[in-house]
Amino acid sequence: MSGGRGPTATSAVVDESCVLVDGPWQHRFVGANGSRFHVVEAGTGPLVLFLHGFPEFWWAWHHILPAVADAGFRAVAVDLRGYGASDKPPRGYDGYTQAADVTGLIRALGERSAIIVGSGMGGMIGWTAAAFHPRMVSRLVVVGAAHPLRLRAAIFADPRGQFAASTPSLKFQLPRFEHVLTRDDAAMVGDFLRRWGGPTWTGGHDFDEYEARCRQAMRIPQAAFCAMEGYRWAFRSLLRLHGYRFVKLLQEPLVTPTLQLHGALDTAILPRTAQGSGRYVTAPYEWRLLDGVGHFAHLESPDVVLGEILRWAKS
């Protein structure tokens, strides 16, 4: 555990300073794609950009970030648009804009390309960024995330499986559901972490701190609304022209070498859903199923995930 501000999930007022946790890294703000992003940076070398999922923030990578830096890379974790200390504009949670956020960040960090590591929703954004901007994503590591088209197909084709698993996020379509998410000091955030995480992790001593930090970060004003908007766009776009164009663009096969890591106990994105993602990749591709691990492999089995990231980055 790094020093600095400790988590207080029950404090009356929450502001962005709660995510500025001290550690062997630097906090700074970077302008990209018309917004200001909070990034956490360590090390020098080729850029590895880490994208967190829901209901997390950059702290999802606090175990892995310093070790990647020590291995000779420039490791940068970002609070995605709408999360943590990054800007929270009312719009821009569509797949196009979030992919452009990634490439804008790469440019703003002074690089021409990066290795992208994304988990959950961050993994979905990673898939999209690699598809839309292949020259800027040199390698891709996806943790706990199916290719967007594979997920979409499985929701419709597997009603007792992926559709049932996606039911919690279907509720995000309800207007003002963000107020439900943040009720009782964002208790529902803890519910999602427990529901989707593997039992070894959720029953361990690190879980309580992680839950408290994520609950606190989700209570930053507008953060919950912004988190919902990404899911809302994914469903709204199904019936709109720009959603049709989005699907057509994603149908182009990926030319980025891709490593896909997935927990065998993942109840958010079922392993059988994620495993079909390789059909969308024509570049070198590897799939690895992690036994005893749920949706948050980067936290549940950080040493294994770290080793796989470094192996893929150096190969």
NORPE-V280485 format. One record per residue. N is the residue number from 1. PHI is phi in whole degrees, 0 to 359 (999 if undefined). NEAR is the number of other C-alpha atoms within 12 Angstrom. D_LAST is the distance of its C-alpha to the last C-alpha in whole Angstrom. Layout:
n phi near d_last
N PHI NEAR D_LAST
N PHI NEAR D_LAST
This chain:
n phi near d_last
1 999 17 31
2 282 17 31
3 287 12 34
4 111 14 36
5 292 18 38
6 271 21 38
7 284 27 38
8 223 25 41
9 291 30 41
10 251 20 45
11 296 20 46
12 289 12 48
13 241 16 46
14 241 28 43
15 231 22 41
16 294 28 38
17 297 23 38
18 293 31 37
19 262 41 33
20 271 33 33
21 281 29 32
22 289 20 32
23 174 21 29
24 281 24 26
25 204 32 26
26 241 23 28
27 262 26 29
28 204 23 30
29 242 25 31
30 231 32 30
31 273 25 31
32 204 29 29
33 53 24 31
34 82 21 34
35 227 29 34
36 255 27 33
37 246 36 30
38 273 36 30
39 236 43 26
40 237 42 25
41 230 38 23
42 209 33 22
43 83 24 20
44 226 20 18
45 131 22 15
46 301 30 13
47 283 37 15
48 243 48 14
49 254 54 17
50 257 47 19
51 243 49 21
52 277 43 24
53 246 45 26
54 261 48 29
55 258 52 31
56 251 43 29
57 208 49 28
58 304 46 26
59 301 49 27
60 307 42 25
61 252 45 22
62 293 36 24
63 287 30 22
64 270 39 19
65 306 43 19
66 296 30 20
67 290 28 17
68 294 42 15
69 297 32 17
70 296 19 17
71 275 25 14
72 102 20 14
73 238 27 14
74 268 33 17
75 264 43 17
76 228 47 20
77 252 51 22
78 241 50 25
79 280 49 28
80 301 52 28
81 314 52 31
82 91 42 34
83 249 47 32
84 54 48 33
85 260 38 34
86 281 39 33
87 303 33 35
88 233 29 37
89 292 24 38
90 289 19 40
91 230 24 38
92 105 26 35
93 259 33 33
94 279 31 33
95 298 42 29
96 299 34 29
97 293 27 30
98 290 39 28
99 294 39 25
100 291 33 27
101 302 40 27
102 296 53 23
103 291 37 23
104 296 30 26
105 295 42 24
106 301 39 21
107 295 22 24
108 296 25 26
109 277 32 23
110 83 18 23
111 243 24 20
112 265 21 19
113 203 29 16
114 207 39 14
115 275 45 12
116 258 50 15
117 238 53 15
118 229 52 18
119 242 46 21
120 56 46 24
121 302 43 26
122 297 48 23
123 292 44 20
124 299 46 23
125 295 48 23
126 298 53 19
127 305 54 20
128 292 45 23
129 299 47 21
130 293 45 18
131 288 41 21
132 275 33 23
133 226 33 21
134 298 33 18
135 289 22 18
136 261 32 18
137 245 41 15
138 284 37 12
139 211 43 10
140 229 49 12
141 238 50 13
142 245 55 16
143 241 56 18
144 65 53 22
145 212 50 22
146 278 47 23
147 304 46 23
148 307 40 26
149 287 34 27
150 293 32 27
151 297 34 28
152 300 29 31
153 296 23 32
154 291 29 32
155 299 29 34
156 278 18 37
157 267 16 36
158 231 20 36
159 298 16 39
160 275 14 39
161 254 23 35
162 293 30 33
163 298 24 36
164 297 21 38
165 294 29 35
166 272 30 35
167 306 20 38
168 303 25 38
169 285 31 36
170 295 24 39
171 294 20 41
172 296 28 39
173 289 23 41
174 293 20 45
175 302 15 46
176 63 20 46
177 296 25 44
178 301 31 42
179 288 26 45
180 290 22 45
181 299 36 41
182 265 33 43
183 297 21 46
184 54 20 46
185 56 30 44
186 58 34 41
187 301 26 42
188 296 29 40
189 300 37 37
190 298 33 37
191 298 23 38
192 295 31 35
193 300 39 33
194 289 29 35
195 295 24 35
196 265 34 31
197 278 39 30
198 286 32 30
199 296 24 33
200 296 22 31
201 288 30 30
202 293 29 33
203 265 17 35
204 269 17 33
205 285 14 35
206 280 17 32
207 294 24 33
208 300 23 36
209 295 26 35
210 296 38 32
211 302 38 35
212 298 32 37
213 294 41 35
214 291 43 34
215 297 41 37
216 295 45 38
217 295 47 36
218 288 45 37
219 271 46 40
220 299 36 40
221 310 26 42
222 78 31 41
223 297 40 37
224 294 40 38
225 301 34 40
226 296 37 37
227 298 48 34
228 293 39 37
229 297 37 37
230 298 38 33
231 290 35 34
232 295 28 37
233 298 29 36
234 303 34 34
235 274 27 37
236 299 22 39
237 291 23 37
238 301 20 38
239 254 14 41
240 238 14 41
241 299 12 40
242 293 18 37
243 290 22 35
244 297 19 36
245 296 18 34
246 301 28 31
247 297 28 31
248 299 17 31
249 294 24 28
250 289 34 26
251 287 23 27
252 292 23 25
253 295 28 21
254 288 33 18
255 252 28 16
256 263 37 13
257 304 33 10
258 231 43 12
259 246 43 11
260 243 43 15
261 249 47 16
262 213 48 20
263 285 43 23
264 294 31 25
265 256 28 28
266 294 39 27
267 258 35 31
268 270 41 30
269 243 48 27
270 296 36 28
271 306 35 25
272 291 31 27
273 287 36 27
274 294 41 23
275 295 31 22
276 282 27 24
277 287 39 21
278 299 33 19
279 294 23 22
280 265 30 21
281 239 30 17
282 260 18 17
283 283 21 13
284 308 23 11
285 218 27 12
286 226 28 12
287 240 31 15
288 225 27 16
289 265 30 20
290 257 29 21
291 293 21 24
292 73 21 27
293 240 34 25
294 266 38 27
295 285 47 26
296 252 51 24
297 301 46 21
298 294 44 20
299 255 38 24
300 283 42 24
301 220 30 21
302 297 27 20
303 293 20 18
304 294 25 16
305 297 38 15
306 302 31 14
307 300 20 12
308 291 33 10
309 299 40 10
310 293 30 8
311 299 17 6
312 290 30 5
313 293 32 6
314 266 19 4
315 286 14 0
